[in-house]
Amino acid sequence: MTSDRPDPATVVSDSMSSEEILEELVEGTGINHVEVIETVIASLQQDESAMVSHTQNSYLWKFKYGSVEVFVQLTGQTDEDTFKVWSAVLKLPTKNDAGLMRRLLEMNWSDTFEASFGIFDEQIVVLSTRTVAELSAGEVSRLITVVATIADDNDEALQQEFA
């Protein structure tokens, strides 16, 4: 299957690779995670779909990628804070929950890279989460891209088979 969407391993802009863009955002002693996340989302979003919600230290972004909505959450910039990316692919319950769970566990083993399938708010989601400690610009880019791509590549097939 061919797609004009970026490969999870590489995201490029018109004139610079994502690595070059992200390297420019890494300044001296640390990385500005908010700027990196916004750069990655800008390279992936469709139809200027990105929205952001910001509280005192926390950020939540939402953007459209293919047929799915992707959420990115940053709870803060300290080592103990978390970076989370998720996208819903199927509502529960389904016509064959046992078959679906088996399929998702098999896919978690072989097809999801640093992401996994899970259940959140009565929905099957693709997700990745980790602490901010030692989180690099490359990891931010890869995790957002992996979750968005896996969700978009699998949502319609899972809905067709199990909804």
NORNORRA-V336156 format. One record per pair of residues at least 24 apart in sequence whose ideal C-beta (glycine too) atoms are under 10 Angstrom apart, sorted by the first residue. I is the first residue (numbers start at 1). J is the second residue. Records with the same first field share a line. If there is no record, write none. Layout:
I = J + J
This chain:
1 = 153
3 = 66 + 149 + 152 + 153
5 = 44 + 46 + 65 + 66 + 145 + 148 + 149 + 152 + 153
6 = 43 + 44 + 65 + 141 + 145 + 148 + 149
7 = 145 + 149
8 = 113 + 114 + 115 + 141 + 142 + 143 + 144 + 145 + 146 + 147 + 148 + 149 + 150 + 153
9 = 113 + 141 + 142 + 145 + 146 + 149
10 = 141 + 142 + 145
11 = 39 + 40 + 43 + 44 + 141 + 142 + 144 + 145 + 148 + 149
12 = 43
13 = 39 + 42 + 43
14 = 43
18 = 43 + 44 + 137 + 138 + 140 + 141 + 142 + 145
19 = 137 + 138 + 141
21 = 137 + 141
22 = 136 + 137 + 138 + 139 + 140 + 141
23 = 137 + 138
24 = 137
25 = 137 + 140
26 = 136 + 137 + 138
30 = 77
31 = 77 + 132 + 134 + 135 + 136 + 137 + 139 + 140
32 = 77 + 137
33 = 59 + 74 + 76 + 77 + 81 + 83 + 132 + 135 + 136 + 137 + 140
34 = 59 + 61 + 74 + 77
35 = 137
36 = 74 + 135 + 136 + 137 + 138 + 139 + 140 + 141 + 144
37 = 61 + 72 + 73 + 74 + 83 + 85 + 137 + 140 + 141 + 144
38 = 72
39 = 137 + 140 + 141
40 = 72 + 85 + 137 + 140 + 141 + 142 + 143 + 144 + 145 + 148
41 = 65 + 70 + 72 + 144 + 148
43 = 141 + 144 + 145
44 = 70 + 141 + 144 + 145 + 148 + 149
45 = 70 + 148
57 = 81
58 = 82
59 = 83
60 = 84
61 = 85 + 144
62 = 87
63 = 87 + 144 + 148
64 = 148 + 152
65 = 144 + 145 + 147 + 148 + 149 + 151 + 152
66 = 148 + 149 + 151 + 152 + 153 + 155 + 156
67 = 151 + 152 + 153 + 155 + 156 + 159
68 = 125 + 126 + 147 + 148 + 149 + 150 + 151 + 152 + 153 + 154 + 155 + 156
69 = 148 + 151
70 = 126 + 144 + 145 + 147 + 148 + 149 + 151 + 152
71 = 125 + 127 + 147
72 = 140 + 143 + 144 + 147 + 148
73 = 129
74 = 132 + 135 + 140
75 = 131 + 132
76 = 132
77 = 132 + 135
78 = 131 + 132 + 133
79 = 131 + 132 + 133 + 134 + 135
80 = 131 + 132 + 133
81 = 131 + 132 + 133 + 135
82 = 129 + 130 + 131 + 132 + 133 + 135
83 = 128 + 129 + 130 + 131 + 132 + 133 + 135 + 139 + 140 + 143 + 144
84 = 127 + 128 + 129 + 130 + 143 + 147
85 = 114 + 115 + 125 + 126 + 127 + 128 + 129 + 130 + 140 + 143 + 144 + 145 + 146 + 147 + 148 + 151
86 = 115 + 118 + 120 + 123 + 125 + 126 + 127 + 128 + 129 + 147 + 151
87 = 115 + 123 + 124 + 125 + 126 + 127 + 144 + 147 + 148 + 149 + 150 + 151 + 152 + 154 + 155
88 = 120 + 121 + 122 + 123 + 124 + 125 + 126 + 127 + 151 + 155
89 = 117 + 123 + 124 + 125 + 126 + 150 + 151 + 152 + 153 + 154 + 155 + 156 + 157 + 158 + 159
90 = 117 + 119 + 123 + 124 + 125 + 154 + 155 + 156 + 157 + 158 + 159 + 161 + 162 + 163
91 = 121 + 122 + 123 + 124 + 159 + 162 + 163
92 = 119 + 121 + 122 + 123 + 124 + 162 + 163
93 = 122 + 162 + 163
94 = 124 + 158 + 159 + 161 + 162 + 163
95 = 161 + 162 + 163
96 = 161 + 162 + 163
97 = 162
99 = 161 + 162
100 = 124 + 158 + 161 + 162 + 163
103 = 154 + 157 + 158 + 161 + 162
104 = 154 + 158 + 162
107 = 150 + 154 + 158
111 = 150 + 153 + 154
112 = 146 + 147 + 150 + 154
113 = 142 + 143 + 145 + 146 + 147 + 149 + 150
114 = 139 + 142 + 143 + 146 + 147
115 = 142 + 143 + 146 + 147 + 148 + 149 + 150 + 151
116 = 147 + 150
117 = 150 + 151 + 154 + 158
124 = 151 + 154 + 155 + 158 + 159 + 162
125 = 151
126 = 150 + 151 + 152 + 153 + 154 + 155
127 = 151
